[in-house]
Amino acid sequence: MSQRYGIKGCTDREVPANTPDIIIKKKKEKTSIQIDAAITADRNVVQKEAGKKLKYRSLCMKISRMWNMKCVIIPVIIRAIGIATKGLKNVLKAIPGK
């Protein structure tokens, strides 16, 4: 159901961030979920999460246009000592599966 791939070469314009860690494409619901996970050593977990959303926004817009699907970006950022953002539980609930 999910694969790792980018859309490099599929568009007329180059998308700098074109390979999130996981792409889940739900054809029946017409949605695409882009999941990018990172473990960081610094304290700026919230800034890193916002940076991931900004980084993959252009890819999400391209996928929405090309595949005619709604696109969702889910950044999963955890600090090396185990600290995560307050909304991590809600983010993990948005990922399909058990």
DOFI-241937 format. One line per 3 residues: their letters; for each residue x, y, z of N, C-alpha, C, O. Coordinates in steps of 0.05 Angstrom, whole numbers, plus 5000, padded with zeros to 4 digits. Layout:
% residues N
A	X:Y:Z:X:Y:Z:X:Y:Z:X:Y:Z | ... $
This chain:
% residues 98
MSQ	5016:4976:5000:5000:5000:5000:5017:5025:5000:5010:5045:4987 | 5040:5025:5014:5057:5048:5014:5084:5041:5002:5093:5018:5004 | 5096:5060:4989:5122:5056:4977:5139:5081:4980:5129:5102:4987 $
RYG	5165:5078:4977:5183:5101:4978:5190:5108:4949:5203:5093:4935 | 5182:5132:4941:5189:5142:4915:5185:5172:4915:5172:5183:4932 | 5197:5184:4895:5194:5213:4892:5180:5218:4865:5174:5200:4850 $
IKG	5174:5243:4860:5162:5250:4835:5181:5265:4817:5173:5279:4798 | 5207:5261:4822:5227:5274:4805:5225:5265:4776:5223:5241:4771 | 5225:5284:4758:5223:5277:4730:5194:5276:4720:5190:5274:4696 $
CTD	5175:5276:4738:5147:5274:4730:5134:5301:4725:5112:5303:4715 | 5148:5322:4733:5136:5349:4730:5154:5366:4713:5177:5360:4708 | 5143:5388:4703:5159:5407:4687:5177:5424:4704:5196:5436:4694 $
REV	5170:5427:4730:5186:5443:4748:5199:5425:4769:5186:5406:4779 | 5224:5431:4776:5238:5415:4796:5227:5420:4824:5225:5444:4831 | 5222:5399:4838:5213:5402:4866:5236:5393:4884:5245:5370:4883 $
PAN	5247:5412:4900:5272:5406:4915:5269:5383:4935:5286:5366:4937 | 5247:5383:4950:5242:5361:4969:5222:5342:4957:5198:5347:4959 | 5232:5321:4945:5213:5303:4930:5212:5275:4940:5200:5258:4927 $
TPD	5224:5269:4963:5223:5242:4974:5217:5242:5004:5236:5241:5020 | 5192:5243:5012:5187:5240:5041:5192:5210:5048:5195:5193:5030 | 5193:5205:5074:5200:5177:5082:5178:5157:5074:5185:5136:5065 $
III	5153:5164:5077:5131:5146:5070:5110:5162:5055:5102:5184:5063 | 5099:5150:5034:5077:5161:5020:5055:5140:5020:5059:5118:5010 | 5032:5147:5031:5009:5129:5031:4988:5141:5012:4979:5163:5016 $
KKK	4981:5126:4991:4963:5136:4971:4937:5120:4973:4936:5096:4967 | 4915:5133:4981:4889:5120:4983:4873:5128:4959:4862:5151:4957 | 4870:5110:4940:4856:5117:4915:4826:5120:4919:4814:5137:4906 $
KEK	4814:5103:4936:4785:5105:4940:4777:5131:4953:4757:5144:4945 | 4792:5140:4973:4786:5165:4987:4798:5189:4973:4792:5212:4980 | 4815:5185:4952:4828:5206:4938:4845:5223:4957:4843:5248:4956 $
TSI	4861:5211:4973:4879:5225:4991:4907:5213:4989:4911:5190:4984 | 4926:5230:4994:4954:5222:4995:4966:5232:5021:4963:5256:5027 | 4979:5215:5036:4990:5223:5062:5021:5221:5059:5032:5200:5053 $
QID	5034:5243:5064:5063:5245:5063:5074:5245:5092:5068:5264:5107 | 5088:5224:5099:5099:5223:5126:5129:5226:5125:5143:5212:5110 | 5140:5244:5141:5168:5248:5143:5176:5248:5172:5167:5264:5188 $
AAI	5193:5229:5180:5201:5225:5208:5230:5234:5211:5246:5232:5193 | 5236:5245:5235:5263:5253:5241:5268:5251:5271:5250:5256:5287 | 5292:5245:5278:5301:5246:5306:5322:5267:5307:5343:5265:5293 $
TAD	5318:5287:5324:5336:5310:5325:5350:5311:5352:5339:5302:5372 | 5374:5322:5352:5389:5325:5377:5384:5352:5390:5390:5355:5414 | 5374:5371:5375:5371:5398:5387:5344:5401:5400:5327:5383:5399 $
RNV	5340:5424:5412:5315:5429:5428:5292:5440:5412:5270:5441:5422 | 5297:5448:5387:5277:5461:5371:5259:5441:5356:5258:5441:5332 | 5245:5425:5371:5227:5404:5359:5204:5418:5344:5197:5409:5322 $
VQK	5193:5438:5355:5170:5452:5343:5179:5466:5317:5165:5465:5297 | 5202:5479:5317:5212:5492:5293:5219:5471:5272:5214:5476:5248 | 5230:5448:5280:5236:5427:5260:5211:5416:5247:5211:5411:5223 $
EAG	5189:5414:5263:5164:5404:5253:5153:5424:5232:5143:5416:5211 | 5154:5450:5239:5144:5470:5220:5161:5471:5195:5151:5476:5173 | 5187:5466:5198:5205:5466:5175:5199:5443:5156:5200:5446:5132 $
KKL	5192:5420:5167:5185:5396:5151:5159:5402:5135:5157:5395:5111 | 5139:5415:5148:5115:5421:5134:5120:5441:5111:5109:5438:5089 | 5136:5460:5116:5143:5480:5096:5159:5467:5073:5155:5474:5049 $
KYR	5177:5449:5080:5194:5436:5060:5178:5420:5040:5184:5420:5016 | 5158:5405:5050:5143:5388:5032:5117:5400:5022:5101:5387:5009 | 5112:5426:5027:5088:5439:5017:5087:5440:4987:5065:5435:4975 $
SLC	5109:5446:4973:5109:5447:4944:5104:5420:4932:5091:5417:4912 | 5115:5399:4944:5111:5372:4935:5081:5364:4938:5070:5352:4920 | 5070:5372:4960:5041:5366:4965:5023:5380:4944:5004:5369:4935 $
MKI	5030:5405:4937:5014:5419:4917:5017:5405:4890:4997:5403:4875 | 5041:5397:4883:5045:5382:4857:5029:5356:4856:5017:5350:4836 | 5030:5341:4878:5016:5316:4879:4986:5321:4877:4971:5306:4864 $
SRM	4976:5341:4890:4947:5348:4889:4939:5354:4860:4917:5345:4852 | 4955:5368:4846:4949:5375:4818:4952:5351:4799:4935:5346:4782 | 4974:5336:4803:4979:5313:4784:4960:5290:4788:4949:5279:4769 $
WNM	4956:5282:4813:4940:5259:4819:4910:5265:4825:4894:5247:4828 | 4904:5291:4826:4877:5300:4833:4867:5288:4860:4846:5276:4862 | 4885:5292:4880:4880:5281:4907:4885:5303:4927:4899:5322:4923 $
KCV	4872:5300:4950:4878:5317:4973:4904:5306:4985:4908:5282:4988 | 4921:5324:4993:4948:5316:5003:4951:5326:5032:4943:5349:5039 | 4961:5309:5050:4966:5316:5078:4995:5310:5084:5006:5289:5077 $
IIP	5008:5329:5098:5036:5325:5106:5036:5320:5136:5024:5335:5152 | 5048:5298:5144:5050:5290:5173:5079:5289:5181:5092:5269:5175 | 5089:5309:5195:5117:5307:5205:5117:5294:5232:5102:5301:5250 $
VII	5134:5274:5235:5138:5261:5261:5166:5267:5271:5185:5255:5261 | 5168:5285:5290:5194:5294:5300:5197:5286:5329:5179:5293:5345 | 5218:5273:5336:5223:5265:5364:5251:5272:5371:5270:5268:5355 $
RAI	5255:5283:5394:5282:5290:5403:5297:5265:5412:5284:5245:5420 | 5322:5265:5410:5339:5241:5416:5335:5231:5444:5338:5207:5449 | 5327:5248:5463:5323:5238:5490:5294:5231:5495:5286:5225:5518 $
GIA	5277:5231:5474:5250:5222:5477:5229:5243:5479:5205:5237:5481 | 5236:5269:5478:5216:5290:5480:5203:5294:5452:5217:5295:5432 | 5177:5297:5452:5162:5302:5428:5144:5326:5432:5142:5337:5454 $
TKG	5131:5335:5411:5112:5357:5413:5087:5348:5427:5081:5324:5429 | 5071:5367:5437:5047:5360:5451:5026:5347:5433:5011:5330:5442 | 5027:5354:5407:5007:5343:5389:5015:5317:5375:5003:5309:5356 $
LKN	5036:5304:5385:5046:5280:5371:5025:5257:5372:5022:5243:5352 | 5009:5255:5393:4989:5234:5394:4968:5239:5372:4959:5219:5360 | 4960:5263:5368:4940:5269:5347:4952:5264:5320:4938:5255:5302 $
VLK	4978:5270:5316:4991:5265:5291:4992:5235:5285:4987:5227:5262 | 4999:5220:5305:5000:5191:5301:4973:5178:5296:4971:5158:5282 | 4952:5190:5307:4925:5180:5302:4916:5185:5273:4899:5171:5263 $
AIP	4928:5205:5260:4921:5211:5233:4933:5191:5213:4925:5190:5190 | 4953:5176:5222:4965:5156:5205:4948:5131:5205:4941:5121:5226 | 4940:5121:5181:4922:5098:5180:4936:5073:5189:4961:5070:5187 $
GK	4921:5054:5199:4932:5028:5208:4929:5026:5238:4916:5043:5251 | 4941:5005:5249:4938:5001:5278:4959:5016:5292:4960:5015:5316 $
